[in-house]
Structures are given as C-alpha cells and as structure tokens.
Amino acid sequence: MAVDRAQLDAVLDSGMKTVSWVLTGTREARDPFVVQCHLFPGVSLGERLVIGVDDYVADQVRSSAGSQSVYTWLGEEFTLSPGPSRIVHSGGPADTETPEVRPFSMHGRRWIADVGLRDDRLQIVRIVPSGRRQPSRWIRISEVELSFVDVAEAVATEQIRAMLAGLMEEGRSYIEMWSAYNDIEREALVEEALRLKSARYERWELLPDGLWRFHLAGDERSAAFLRALKSYEGKLDLEAGSDLPPELTGDQKSRGGQTVSGTLAGVRPDIDAIDVTPLRDDLDADDPSTSGHLFRALTGDRIRLSRREQAKRRIWSGHAEMRGLAQLIEGIDVSAGTPRRIMGESEILSQAVRDVFGGGGPTDAQRAALKLALTTPDILLVQGPPGTGKTQFISALLHCLDQIDEKALALNRTLITSYQHDAVDNVVGKARRRGMPPTRVDSRPGRQAQSARSWREETLARLDEYLQEHRPDVRARQHLDDLRRIAAAYDAHPATARDLLDLLDKVRRSVGELLPPPLRGRLDQARAAVHGRINAQLHLAAPVRRTALAVIRSIRVSAESFADDGPERARTARALLDRYGLLNEGDHALLDQAADQLDRGDVQAVIDELRLLCVRLFDRISAERHLEGTTGRDPAILVLLQDIVDAVEERVAAKPDNVGEVLRAFRADLQDDLSLVEATLRRYNSVLATTVQQVDSSEMHRIVDAPLPVFDTVIVDEAARANPLDLMIPLACARKRIVLVGDHKQLPHALELKLERELRRTNRISTSSDLSRSLFERWFDMFDGIEPRLRTIRLDEQFRMHPRLGEFVSRVFYGGPRAVRPHPSTHALTHSLQPYHGKVAAWIDVPHETGGEERDGHSFVRECEAKRLVSELAALMAVDANRRLSFGVITFYKAQQLRLEDLLVDAGLGVKDDKDRFGPMPHMAWTDERRPRERLRVGTVDAFQGMEFDVVLLSVTRSSPWSDEPGSAVRRYGHLLRDSRMCVAMSRQRRLLIAVGDPAMADRDTAPHDQLLGRSLAEGLVAFRELCEGRHGVVRS
C-alpha cells in the first residue's frame, strides 16, 4: 500500500493531538483508502468536568433530541467517540464580549455550547447552531470525562474556577495582549492626527536645498495648523494629498487618494508656509499635487499596522506555511518534532566550515548551531552575546543551505530579515552565499544599489590583491588599458588643474614601478608643477568645500531661527570658516558681534548683515570653483602621457593568455557597469534580505512574483529587537525552518510606554503581562529547559574584545566570567594610546562638585562631563595621528548626545549641515586603511547595537546627590539601572573602554541593591568602576 511518507511524518512529528478517520476506501487490500487527520493542541481540563443545564437550555435541546434524554443527547453531541471521552473547545475573550460569563465554548457536530459561570455554577449559558457563528481561530482538544446534570447540582469547585481562569488567560496571554497593543497604537496615531488637524495649501514650490515649501490658504484653519506644528516636540512626518484621509473625514469607505510624504523641516507663520523634507531618494518619485491638504502622515502607519494584522490572521487561520506556528507562539505546544534527516550532513558542514571560516575553524558552539539549524523541524533560536560571530554563523548557514538539494532551482529560497534598515545592511554587508551578498529588497532604489556597490568594491579589492600577487602581467595590462583611456580623455577633454593633479597621481600609483627612472622623474616633476599652480590659487578640496557650504547654510539669517541658537552658530562658523581662509577682517568682526549677547534693537541689523555675508561667502566659493575650473590642454602633459603609454607597452608586450584575458575582462565589467553587477547578483542569488515590515511589501511581491512570499528558510537577525507583531510577518512566510538569531540580554524591542500605560489603565491586558518581553526571549525560556535541546543554543566564544573586557561583560551580564569565553585571537587586541598603554579600562572622574545633571525635557544633559569627554577624545585622536583606530562616543540620553555634538563642532572634530545633522570633519570620518572603517560615531546606546569600535568613550551623564527617599534610586539612575542598555554600551569596544562621569554614581555602598539577586541594580556601572581600580584599569581626573 502506497503511503504519503511526507504527510505521515508531518502528522507524527507534530507533537499535537490527532483525530483521524477513514474517509474513503474498502476492505480490499489492493484498494487505496484515505485517512483524514485533524491536528489540535491539547490542554488539560482535569479528569472530570460536570456542566449544569437549566430549563431554558433543556427546552432548546428537546426540539432536537426527540425521545432521547437531554443529558444523553448533549453527551453524544459534544464528545468524540470511540475511545476515551474527548471534547473540542475554544475560548477566551477573543470570541465574546462577556469573557467573565463564557470562558470557553464546546464544539459539537452541529451545535456550539457556550459554557460559563453564573451564580457560582458552571453551566451552559447558550447553545446555537454552528452555522450561525464565525469559525473560531483557536480550537483545542481535551481528554476529560464529561457529564451533564441539573444546574442546581453544578456548583463550581475551586479546581474548576482555577481551570477556567487558566483557559481565559491562555486565550489572551500573548497574542491578544499584542493585538490590544496594535489597536491602541492605531487609536493613538489617529488621535494625534485629529489633534493636529489639517490645512489646505494653495501651491507648493521646490526650494534650492531640495525642500518642499507649501503655501497655505491663510485662513484660521491654517493658522491653527501652524500653531500645532510649531509647538510639536520631536520628529513629525506630514502627508500632502488632494483629499483628506478617511481617518480625518470619518468616511471609512474613502481611500483618501494619492499622497506624498515628508518630514517637517520648518514652520513659517510669517508667510503662511511649511517646509518639508521629502521622504524619497528616487528622482522619478511623484511630486505633490498642485494644491491640496497637509496633515499628519498616516499612510505609512496604516500599511505597517495592516501588515501586522494580515500576518496574524494568516497564522491563526492556519494558512501560514509552517504547521503549528500559532500553537508555538501561544506556548501551548512546546514539544519539538523529529529532527530532519539531511543527506551528506557531515560533508555539507565541512564544506561550509572551509568556505566561511578558512583555517581558523568555527567554535564548537558555532558548529553545533549549524547542525541544529539544518536539522530543526521548525524553529531554532541562536543566542549571540556580543562579538560571538553571529554573522559568520549566518554566512556558514547560507553555504550549508546551498548544498541541500543543490540541483533544484534555488531562486529566492532563503530570506534574511531584521527589525530595521541598519541591521539589515549590517548583515548584508558581511553575509555571503558563494561569495555574493544577499539581494537587498527595498522600496527605495538607493539601498538596493548600495548593497551591490559595496560588494563590487570589496570584490575589486580582493581581485587586485590576487592579480598583484599571482598575475602581475594581467594587472599591468589592465593598467595599460587605463593609461590609454586617460591619455585619450585628456586629449579630448582638457582638465582643470585639480583634476590634472588627480590624474597624474593615479598614473604614478598604478604604473610608477613599471617606468624607467628618467621617465618616472619627468612624471614627478610634472606633478610638482601642477601642485604648485594649485597652491598659488585659493582652493578647497571637495570634502572641505561641502563642509564649508554646510557651515554657511547653518548661519541663522531670520529673526526666529536666530533667537534659537544664532549666537552659537555664528561662533562655530567663525572658527571653521576662518580655518579655511574664507573670512576677512570685516567678516571676523561681524561674526564676533553676532556671537555676543545683543540688545534686542541690534539683532535685526546684525541678521541683515549676516544674510549679506552668506551671499558673499557663497560667491567666494563659487569664484574659487570657477577659478579652479578653468580648463586647458598642456602639450607637455600630452607628450608625457604618450611616452608613459609607450614605456608600459614595452613591459607588457608579451601576448596574454586566455585566462589572463578573462580576468581582465571580468575586472573591467566589475568596475565600469554597476547595473550589470546588480542584475547578475539578482539573477544568481537565492537569498533575499529586507526588513521585517518590507517582507510583505509591493517590491517583495514583484521580485518573488507572488501575492504572498514563501521561503524554505527564514533567518531573522537581531530577532530580540523585533516587535512580536512585526516578527510574525516573516514567520508566516517560512515553509521549512525558522532561525532566529539575537540576544535578549541586549536591547529589547521598542515599546511606547504611554501605550502600555493606557492598555493597563483600560484593562485591555492583565497586570502581570510583560510587554517588554520579546517573542525571542519568551521562546528561549520556553524551549531552553527541554531535552534534547533542539530549539535553543548559545554561541559562547567572543572574537571582539580584549580578553579582560570580554570576561567583564560575561561575568556581569551572562552569569560568569567563562560563560562567554574569549577566543585566542582576542589577545592581540591591544593599543599604545597614552596614558592608557597596557590598560583596557579607564574611568575619568568628573565629580558632582564640578556640576550636576540638568533635565532637558524628558532627557538629561551634563555640561562639564561632555566638555571633559570631548577634550579626552581630541587628545586621543591626535595621538592616533596615522588614523588606524576607530572611536565611538556613547551616551544614554539624547540631550547629552546633542550637547556632545555641539562641543565636537566647537573643537573642530565635527560639523553640522543645514539640516542640523552632525558628521565628523572629513579628515576624521574614516580610518586610513586598505579597507577604511568609520572612524568616529556619536550616539545613544540604541544606535550602537551590532557595531564595534577600537575605543569607546561612555558618557555616564547622571549625577545627583544620594537620597534615602523611597523611589529615589530609580529617579537618580534612570537608564543606568537597565542591564540590557549597559550590556550594549559596555560591549562595543575592541581595545579600550573609557567611562566619563561622576564616581559617586558607581559607589557600591550607595548604589541601589537587589536583595533577591544579591547584586547591585547598577551592577554594570559599579563593576566597571571596580575593574578600573584593578590592575587592568586606571582612574584619572
């Protein structure tokens, strides 16, 4: 008899309760028959369940029971036979508006009975034909001896009450809690849009800096809208459309029409206008309609929340690709099925190890994680503490998946996703499948192109290394081709002096070693001559010019903006523009005057002068560009270039072989045709990468050519940071395996605290519910104690930090100094920075007496500490004169970050553009290495997860006197008490971690203590101070 082995294995391995019966067939051995199986999660209702029946229900039953006893008819209707007595039921507040009356419903052959407590009696409160009710999304089965009695005899015992309470809590404990969060988030967005209202605009224009300026109608509604926007705190996105959205009109049947979106950039009540930064990087994107309405952006949030709902519906209706996903999310069935059998598993793992890890080899935990990921019947959770090689693991897994069913069509078989774009870009930049990066899927073309561009540059660098070492003949011939193009281009299109110098420098770098000494000397003389001509003129290098333009645009030239920070901007402009030689004595005097505190009567006159100064400065830069842009053809240069071409031709005159020609053509295509690179990567790649929300986007649907994307394997990086509702979107698309990679000891998912408070206030979630607990953490805790371990594993060897720093992080945040062990390679992570040579940890004391914290809205700032940190950073970067080290500046508070940025600008280490965005000075932006790394980044902890820097400076920020008042500890320390934030903040460094702050905040005797755990609530801070006071650290003032 033929058996569908795959279907049979799926049923046997499900771990669920199964009800089966023969659907078709005969007793003849040769005749096939079909067995129909229904799978249910099981739940205990105890051994015996007695349910009361009142007269009203009994009368209803008699009309269908005929001569049968009412109790007999009910028993036959609602129990499965033959075999032990079993009932099928659903329940919880998701199915009724009165959860306290109807904890569950029994599903019979043709009827549904609602069972609940009334007057302390468990009874049927309602019985209806099954066709009158929507199908329940959560059906369970229980083995229980069921009997029916008169309602007077059905007194509910404490055991029955506890069982019913458990059923109610099960029905809403997780997904209903998050559904309520989604609902209240939608309500809050609409409420904010209604509060801000809208305004009609009569026209719009595109400003020179790329902003949209909307000119409003000038009526009272517009004035109210302008006032609302001006008082709004934080970032605000606006939409422009010809019609208002249904949320504002109340007409839910209306679609609201086409809209465009942007971020509020400025409010101009003086001219009834609003400036908006377009949310697009595609020049072909739509413009706003000629006239229409402006309102708080709702379309993006509407789509985002809708994707969550669709994914949830797909899972709970049983239409998700993976069986039992709803049960796993609810935690009702936690038993794993039989591991998959992979043909050639050992060889597949060995090949992946060779390809990804090279001679170093994986750690034992990485190898074990790979095996579990291949063989998991459904879900694997990989916890990756800081620096433990999560991305290496993902790359190796991609290699393994390629080896499985290699002859099958591999198109779009695997999905890599994460909670936000930066996290996706990080894993795309490192993960490789057969040397190719995952194909980046995004609605914005710029992000897709950037992925291909980064891979091209990386591949060109590796190819050039190979050619230089193994095929210098091919590299020389490539240089010859480049030389011919350069000479022809200079002859046809004469260059500026600056461009000519770049051209000659490129020739010197590429073929200088191939030239005879006399010709090399002529080339050097020509370079020196051009350089001298440039120095005789005023000139700015392109990065410096961009910086200067940004500084000029940042000068405040309106009364409103000058009142905010005009003097500070003038002071910064004075320092930076003078450094570039753009200011004369009169300019100095004007900027000095603007930087001083002015009488109100003097302000407007100075602002008018500043406006004229900006025009003059723009003219100077334009004149400089024009001067430098003067072109010419130097006959001597033409002769020199031709002589160089002839000399190199003599060196590479030998006929190239076929392999060499292929390599040369491959390099030329890589360098010259990015669109071809993009198309090729898409054609041969089976791995797609996008954010969890974009998994269900129109761009994804277009690429996979299906209304619902489906993948054999879904890999989620930084899974602990994804909101459970967003995480369900990719989970619903997984057919064979889900691999969640993350760390619940680091930052959790983003949570709106005001929404959580509203949920508890309105009793939409129970008081014991923990919204801050991610689905990753819930599953990890649920599966971690089950043997054999098929669904969880922790990577336990770190490659990022010096061993002493790694042991500190392991001890404080992961349970012991050897919980996450240092890899032997980490011993090389030393530095020679003075005065920290030989140390890995440092604390710079900024005591409270020098100045305490100050509240800034909902945030905190500490001026004296910020100044000390910037001073230390400037000194360290000066010591690192050859630019080989990278620096990260981390704080826990946004206000402190902004103050640090301002001080870095004042110190000449950074600059702010006309949109007030901070960036390092050009010479501070990248390390001077073959593969440059970001040299300086400043931000809050939230922006640093997944990143690493050689040196990290941590701004503690909080500083206030100790108090014994109740609750004072939480108020005094704030974010410093959150282990997840401290774990991230103290694990980004590779060689040196420096904390700058008030030493009293790290005093173990006065810091709040957790009696249950036997450690400080601020253990990260306290333990780090103690590390600094030991032999591996230093304390400075």
Secondary structure by P-SEA (a helix, b strand, c coil): cccaaaaaaaaaacccbbbbbbccccccccbbbbbbbbbbbbbbcccbbbbbbcaaaaaaaaaccccccaaaaaaaacccccccbbbbbcccccccccccccccccccccbbbbbbbccccccccccccccccccccbbbbbbccccccccccccccaaaaaaaaaaaaaacccaaaaaaaaaaaaaaaaaaaaabbbbbbccccccccbbbbbbccccaaaaaaaaaaaacccbbbbbbccccccccccccccccccccccccccccccccbbbbccccccccccccccbbbbccccaaaaaaaaaaaaaaaaaaaccccccaaaaaaacccccccccccccaaaaaaaaaaaaccccccccaaaaaaaaaaaccccbbbbbbcccccaaaaaaaaaaaaaaccccccccccbbbbcccaaaaaaaaacccccccccccccccaaaaaaaaaaaaaaaaaaaaaaaacccaaaaaaaaaaaaaaaaaaaaaccccaaaaaaaaaaaaacccccccaaaaaaaaaaaaaaaaaaaacccccaaaaaaaaaaaaaccccaaaaaccaaaaaaaaaaaaaaaccccaaaaaaaaaaaccccccaaaaaaaaaaaaaaaaaaaaaaaaaaaabbbbbaaaaaaaaaaaaaaaaaacccccaaaaaaaaaaaaaaccaaaaaaaaaacccbbbbcccccccaaaaaaacccbbbbcbbbbccccccccccccccccccccbbbbbbbcccccccccaaaaaaaaaaccccccccccccaaaaaaaaacccccccccccccccccccaaaaaaaaacccccccccccccccccccccccccccccbbbbbbccccbbbbbcccccccaaaaaaaaaaaaaaaaaaccccbbbbbbbccaaaaaaaaaaaaaacccccccccccccccccccccccccccccccccccccccccccbbbbbccbbbbbbcccccccccccccccaaaaaaaacccccbbbbbcccccccccccccccccccccaaaaaaaaaaaacccccccc
